[in-house]
Amino acid sequence: MGLRMRWIRTCVILTCTACFILFGLAGTAGAVDEKMLERMEQIIKQQQAQIEAQAKALEKLQQQVEALSEKAVQEATAAAKAEVARAAVPPDVLRTKGGDKVSVQLYGQVNRAFLAADDGDSSDYYFVDNDNSSSRIGLIGESKVNDDITIGTRMEFEYQSNASNVVNQEDKNPDDGNGTGFNERWLDAQLTSKRFGKLYLGKGSTASDGTSEMDLSGTSVVGYASVEDMAGGILFYNDDTDALSTVTVGSVFNDFDGLSRQNRVRYDSPAFWGFQLSGSLLSDGGDVALRYAAKWGEDWEFAAAVAYADPQATSDTVDNQYNGSASILHSSGLNLTVAGGIQDLDSGLLNPDNTSRNDDPTFYYAKVGYRHQFFEVGETRFSLDYARNDDVAQDGDEAKSVGFQVVQDFPEYGSEYYIGYRWYDLDRELADFDDINALMTGVRVKF
């Protein structure tokens, strides 16, 4: 702007000078003729036109200089930010060799809890990793080939120290404080097409995994269809022998949730009107599942799944397995979840007393819940559930469980605080088992 002001000041001086000369000459009668005056006026107009043109040129030049300066500042700022980002990330962490088309996501969670259990004869407490949703870490990599096709991979490892489904009265610290090491959950290569579906190769969820566990209550971190996860290692106390039995909670409860995670090849179809068909093939056996998820209007959300599995690769006693679950959530926060399953056992199996097994194991589960944001920090969720397993460990067994759960969500901090209570009961011929009461409270932190 300094150049522009100087040129304007020059224009004013020249114009004033010309006017002074013109009026001076005009005031001298007979000294200058009219032609000379006209000539002077033309000269002044030409000078003014030149001055205006030069001023515009200078203004344009000034704008260009300012634009170049702003661009230089932006480039310098971007370079500084990039340098800070490079300094903040340790070498070789979350960097890829695939260029701009490759993205990497690191994720994980820690879920630690306090567990107290009473077997009818004595009470104990434990510091555990909550097996309802275990501590884990994972990595997802994706490379976008085009608008339709994506190549991906997933690696996920579980790490538990004193898992809640393992600790019991006779071994309160089964890991001696050292943990059980990494357990691979996913080691998978994936090919995804929006038009044709998704193909998996490696270790990961089979098609039927999770089909007993459709749950919209928001409380599954402390209680869901797999009721044995809270205290599966606790031993029942037998009043007939006045001693702990060898029967654990986990041996008589089972939600028949498909084939879990295995080495397999799996295919998921694209979703049509909310339905998706999946199938997987293992080295022995396989499974197929149908899922459905949709919103009905503005008030209802629904999720359901059914599955069939041939568990030759995972069981020596089960020929066929059928299971499914469904959950519905209303905008008011009320929700309902149901699940069930049955196993077709191999012929020739025996009960512990060497009699032939004739009854196929069954599983039933129901939960009612309510979720609402009472506090600004996040939703508060409540649920009450009931589960029953018949004939899981041997013919005639009736195992029942009732649970109550409360979860407070803190989404801004990636964490949930929870507390849950569960009652376990087992009826078995020729035995008198006391009920087990378990209480768990803890926190899950995700990143």
C-alpha positions in Angstrom: 0.0 0.0 0.0 3.0 2.4 0.4 3.7 2.5 -3.3 0.1 3.2 -4.1 0.0 6.2 -1.6 3.2 7.7 -3.1 1.7 7.5 -6.6 -1.5 9.2 -5.5 0.5 11.9 -3.8 2.5 12.5 -7.0 -0.7 12.7 -9.0 -2.1 15.4 -6.7 1.0 17.5 -6.9 1.2 17.3 -10.7 -2.5 18.1 -11.1 -2.2 21.1 -8.7 0.9 22.4 -10.6 -0.8 22.1 -13.9 -3.9 23.9 -12.6 -1.7 26.7 -11.2 0.0 27.1 -14.6 -3.3 27.0 -16.4 -5.0 29.6 -14.2 -1.9 31.7 -14.2 -1.7 31.7 -17.9 -5.4 32.4 -18.2 -5.1 35.4 -15.9 -2.5 37.1 -18.1 -4.6 38.8 -20.8 -3.2 38.5 -24.2 -0.1 36.6 -23.0 -1.1 33.2 -24.3 -3.5 32.4 -27.0 -6.4 29.9 -26.8 -4.5 27.2 -28.8 -1.8 27.1 -26.2 -4.4 26.7 -23.4 -6.0 23.8 -25.3 -2.6 22.3 -25.7 -1.9 22.5 -22.0 -5.2 20.9 -21.1 -4.5 18.0 -23.4 -1.1 17.5 -21.8 -2.6 17.5 -18.4 -5.3 15.0 -19.3 -2.7 12.7 -20.9 -0.6 12.8 -17.7 -3.7 12.1 -15.5 -4.6 9.1 -17.7 -1.0 7.8 -17.5 -1.0 8.2 -13.7 -4.3 6.3 -13.3 -3.1 3.5 -15.5 0.1 3.2 -13.5 -1.8 3.3 -10.2 -4.0 0.4 -11.4 -0.9 -1.5 -12.5 0.7 -0.9 -9.1 -2.4 -2.1 -7.3 -2.5 -5.3 -9.3 1.2 -5.8 -8.6 0.6 -5.2 -4.9 -2.2 -7.9 -4.8 0.1 -10.4 -6.5 2.8 -9.8 -4.0 0.3 -10.2 -1.1 -1.0 -13.5 -2.6 2.5 -14.8 -3.0 3.2 -13.9 0.6 0.0 -15.7 1.8 0.9 -18.8 -0.2 4.4 -18.8 1.3 3.0 -18.6 4.8 0.5 -21.5 4.1 3.3 -23.7 2.7 5.6 -22.9 5.7 2.7 -23.7 8.1 2.0 -27.0 6.3 5.6 -27.9 6.4 5.9 -27.2 10.1 2.8 -29.2 10.9 4.2 -32.2 8.9 7.4 -32.0 10.8 5.5 -32.0 14.1 3.5 -35.0 13.0 6.7 -36.8 12.0 8.3 -36.1 15.4 5.1 -37.3 17.3 5.1 -40.7 15.6 7.9 -43.1 16.5 9.7 -44.6 13.5 8.0 -47.4 11.7 4.7 -47.1 13.7 1.5 -47.0 11.6 3.5 -46.3 8.4 2.8 -48.2 5.2 4.7 -49.0 2.1 1.7 -49.0 -0.1 1.4 -45.3 -0.7 -1.6 -43.1 -0.4 -4.1 -45.9 -1.2 -3.2 -47.9 2.0 -4.6 -47.0 5.4 -3.9 -48.6 8.8 -6.0 -48.4 11.9 -4.8 -49.5 15.4 -7.4 -50.3 18.0 -7.9 -52.2 21.2 -9.4 -52.3 24.7 -8.6 -53.2 28.3 -11.4 -54.7 30.4 -10.5 -55.2 34.0 -12.9 -56.2 36.8 -13.4 -57.2 40.4 -15.2 -60.5 40.8 -16.8 -61.9 44.0 -18.4 -65.3 44.2 -20.2 -67.3 46.8 -20.6 -71.1 46.3 -22.9 -71.6 49.3 -20.1 -72.7 51.5 -17.6 -69.9 51.2 -16.9 -66.7 49.5 -13.9 -65.5 47.5 -12.9 -62.5 45.4 -10.7 -62.2 42.3 -9.1 -59.5 40.2 -9.8 -60.6 36.6 -9.9 -59.8 32.9 -13.6 -59.7 32.1 -14.2 -62.6 29.6 -17.5 -61.1 28.5 -15.3 -58.8 26.4 -11.7 -59.6 26.9 -8.7 -57.3 26.7 -7.2 -57.2 23.2 -5.3 -55.2 20.6 -5.7 -55.2 16.8 -4.7 -53.8 13.5 -6.7 -53.2 10.3 -5.1 -52.5 7.0 -6.9 -51.5 3.8 -5.9 -50.7 0.3 -8.5 -49.2 -2.0 -8.1 -50.6 -5.5 -11.0 -48.6 -7.0 -14.5 -47.4 -6.1 -15.7 -51.0 -5.8 -12.9 -53.2 -4.6 -10.9 -53.0 -1.4 -8.1 -55.4 -0.3 -7.7 -55.6 3.5 -6.2 -57.5 6.4 -7.0 -57.8 10.1 -4.7 -58.9 12.9 -6.2 -59.1 16.5 -4.7 -60.6 19.6 -6.3 -61.3 23.0 -4.3 -60.9 26.2 -5.9 -62.0 29.4 -4.5 -62.2 32.9 -6.7 -64.2 35.3 -9.7 -64.5 32.9 -13.0 -64.4 34.7 -14.2 -67.7 33.2 -11.1 -69.5 34.5 -10.4 -68.4 38.1 -12.0 -70.6 40.8 -11.9 -71.4 44.5 -8.9 -73.7 44.2 -6.8 -71.4 41.9 -7.4 -67.7 42.4 -4.4 -66.7 40.3 -4.1 -69.3 37.5 -1.7 -67.1 35.5 0.6 -66.3 38.5 0.3 -62.6 37.5 2.1 -63.3 34.2 -0.9 -63.6 31.9 -1.5 -66.4 29.5 0.2 -64.7 26.5 -1.3 -63.6 23.3 -4.1 -65.6 21.8 -4.7 -64.9 18.1 -8.3 -64.0 17.4 -7.9 -62.7 13.8 -5.1 -63.3 11.2 -7.0 -62.6 8.1 -6.8 -61.5 4.5 -9.9 -60.0 3.0 -11.3 -58.9 -0.4 -14.4 -56.7 -0.4 -16.6 -55.7 -3.3 -19.6 -53.5 -2.9 -21.4 -55.4 -5.7 -20.3 -59.0 -5.0 -19.7 -59.2 -1.2 -16.7 -60.0 0.9 -14.2 -62.9 1.0 -12.1 -63.9 4.0 -9.1 -66.2 4.1 -7.3 -67.0 7.4 -8.2 -67.2 11.0 -11.3 -65.2 12.1 -15.0 -65.3 12.8 -16.8 -68.1 11.0 -20.2 -67.4 9.4 -22.1 -68.6 12.5 -19.9 -66.7 15.0 -22.0 -64.2 17.0 -25.4 -65.6 15.8 -26.5 -66.4 19.3 -25.5 -63.0 20.5 -27.6 -60.4 18.7 -28.1 -57.9 21.5 -29.2 -54.2 21.4 -29.4 -53.7 25.1 -25.9 -52.1 25.4 -25.1 -54.2 28.5 -23.3 -57.2 26.9 -20.0 -56.0 28.4 -21.2 -57.5 31.7 -24.0 -59.9 30.7 -25.3 -61.5 27.6 -26.3 -64.9 26.2 -23.0 -66.5 27.1 -23.8 -66.4 30.8 -20.8 -68.5 31.8 -18.3 -65.8 30.8 -18.7 -63.9 34.2 -17.7 -66.8 36.5 -17.3 -69.9 34.3 -14.5 -71.4 36.4 -16.3 -71.4 39.7 -16.9 -74.8 41.2 -20.3 -75.9 42.5 -20.4 -77.1 46.1 -22.0 -80.5 46.7 -23.9 -80.7 50.0 -24.1 -84.5 49.7 -20.3 -84.8 49.9 -19.8 -81.6 51.9 -17.0 -80.6 49.5 -16.4 -78.8 46.3 -17.3 -80.8 43.2 -15.4 -80.9 39.9 -18.3 -79.4 38.1 -17.8 -75.8 36.9 -20.3 -73.2 35.8 -18.8 -73.2 32.3 -19.3 -77.0 31.9 -23.1 -76.8 32.2 -23.8 -73.5 30.4 -23.3 -72.9 26.7 -25.0 -70.5 24.2 -24.1 -72.7 21.2 -22.7 -69.6 19.4 -21.7 -71.2 16.1 -18.1 -72.2 15.5 -16.4 -69.1 17.0 -13.2 -68.1 15.3 -11.3 -70.7 13.2 -9.0 -71.1 10.3 -11.4 -71.0 7.4 -12.5 -69.5 4.1 -15.6 -67.4 4.5 -17.9 -65.5 2.1 -20.5 -62.8 3.0 -23.0 -61.8 0.3 -24.0 -58.1 -0.2 -26.9 -57.0 2.0 -30.3 -57.1 0.3 -33.2 -55.4 2.0 -31.4 -55.9 5.3 -30.6 -59.6 4.8 -27.1 -61.0 4.4 -26.1 -64.6 3.8 -22.8 -66.0 4.9 -21.0 -69.3 4.7 -17.6 -70.7 5.7 -15.6 -73.8 5.1 -13.2 -75.3 7.6 -10.7 -78.2 7.1 -13.5 -80.4 8.6 -17.1 -79.2 8.6 -18.4 -75.7 8.0 -21.4 -73.5 8.6 -24.0 -71.1 7.1 -25.8 -68.1 8.6 -28.5 -65.6 7.7 -28.5 -62.2 9.3 -31.0 -59.4 9.3 -30.6 -55.8 10.5 -32.9 -52.8 9.8 -34.6 -49.8 11.2 -38.4 -49.8 11.1 -39.6 -46.3 10.7 -38.2 -43.8 13.2 -38.8 -45.7 16.4 -37.7 -49.4 15.9 -34.3 -51.0 15.4 -34.1 -54.8 14.8 -31.3 -57.3 14.5 -31.5 -61.1 14.1 -29.5 -64.1 13.0 -29.9 -67.9 12.5 -27.2 -70.4 11.8 -26.5 -74.1 11.1 -23.0 -75.6 11.8 -21.3 -78.9 11.2 -18.7 -78.7 14.0 -16.4 -81.6 13.0 -13.4 -79.3 13.3 -14.3 -78.1 16.8 -16.1 -81.0 18.5 -15.8 -84.8 18.8 -19.3 -85.1 20.3 -21.6 -82.9 18.2 -22.9 -83.8 14.7 -25.0 -80.8 14.0 -25.9 -77.5 15.7 -28.7 -75.0 15.2 -28.9 -71.6 16.9 -30.2 -68.1 16.5 -31.0 -64.8 18.3 -33.0 -61.6 17.8 -33.0 -58.2 19.5 -35.3 -55.2 19.1 -34.9 -51.7 20.4 -37.5 -48.9 20.7 -36.6 -45.2 20.6 -37.9 -45.0 24.1 -35.0 -47.1 25.2 -37.0 -50.3 25.9 -35.4 -53.4 24.4 -35.9 -57.2 24.2 -33.5 -59.9 23.3 -34.1 -63.7 22.8 -31.8 -66.5 21.8 -31.8 -70.3 21.6 -30.1 -73.4 20.2 -29.9 -77.1 20.1 -27.2 -79.7 19.5 -27.5 -83.0 17.8 -25.1 -85.3 19.6 -23.1 -88.2 18.1 -24.6 -91.6 18.7 -22.9 -93.8 21.2 -22.0 -91.1 23.7 -22.1 -92.0 27.4 -23.0 -90.2 30.6 -20.5 -90.1 33.4 -22.2 -93.2 34.9 -21.6 -95.1 31.6 -25.3 -95.0 30.5 -26.1 -94.0 27.0 -26.8 -90.4 26.3 -30.3 -89.9 24.8 -31.0 -86.2 25.3 -29.8 -83.5 23.0 -28.5 -80.3 24.8 -30.7 -77.2 24.5 -30.3 -73.5 25.3 -32.8 -70.7 25.9 -32.1 -67.1 26.8 -34.2 -63.9 27.3 -33.3 -60.4 28.3 -35.4 -57.2 28.8 -33.6 -53.8 29.1 -33.9 -50.1 29.2 -31.4 -47.4 28.1 -31.6 -43.7 28.5 -29.3 -40.7 28.8 -30.0 -39.4 32.3 -26.7 -37.7 32.5 -24.8 -35.5 30.0 -21.8 -37.8 30.0 -23.6 -40.7 28.2 -26.3 -43.4 28.3 -27.2 -45.4 31.4 -28.3 -48.9 30.6 -30.2 -51.5 32.6 -31.1 -55.1 31.8 -32.5 -58.3 33.5 -31.9 -61.7 31.8 -32.7 -65.4 32.2 -30.9 -68.4 30.7 -31.5 -72.1 30.8 -29.4 -75.0 29.6 -30.6 -78.6 29.6 -28.5 -81.8 29.2 -25.2 -80.0 28.3 -22.8 -82.0 30.5 -25.0 -85.1 30.9 -28.6 -86.2 30.6 -30.9 -84.8 33.1 -29.0 -81.7 33.9 -31.0 -78.5 34.3 -28.9 -75.3 34.6 -30.5 -72.0 35.2 -29.2 -68.4 35.6 -30.7 -65.0 36.3 -28.7 -61.8 36.0 -29.0 -58.1 36.4 -26.7 -55.5 34.7 -26.1 -51.8 34.9 -23.7 -50.0 32.5 -22.8 -46.3 32.4 -21.3 -45.2 29.1 -18.7 -42.5 28.8 -18.4 -42.2 25.0 -16.2 -39.1 25.0 -13.6 -41.0 27.0 -14.0 -44.3 25.2 -15.0 -46.1 28.4 -17.8 -47.9 30.2 -18.3 -48.5 33.9 -20.4 -51.6 34.8 -21.7 -53.7 37.6 -23.5 -57.0 37.2 -24.9 -59.8 39.4 -25.6 -63.4 38.4 -27.2 -66.4 40.1 -26.3 -69.9 38.9 -28.3 -73.0 39.7 -27.7 -76.7 38.7 -30.2 -79.5 39.3 -28.6 -83.0 38.8 -29.8 -86.4 39.9 -27.8 -88.0 42.7 -26.3 -84.6 43.7 -27.2 -81.6 45.7 -25.4 -78.5 44.5 -25.6 -75.2 46.2 -26.4 -72.1 44.2 -23.6 -69.8 43.1 -23.9 -66.0 43.4 -21.5 -63.8 41.5 -20.9 -60.1 41.5 -18.7 -58.3 39.0 -17.8 -54.6 38.6 -15.2 -53.0 36.4 -14.3 -50.7 33.5 -13.7 -51.2 29.8 -11.5 -48.6 28.1 -11.4 -48.6 24.3 -9.0 -46.8 21.9 
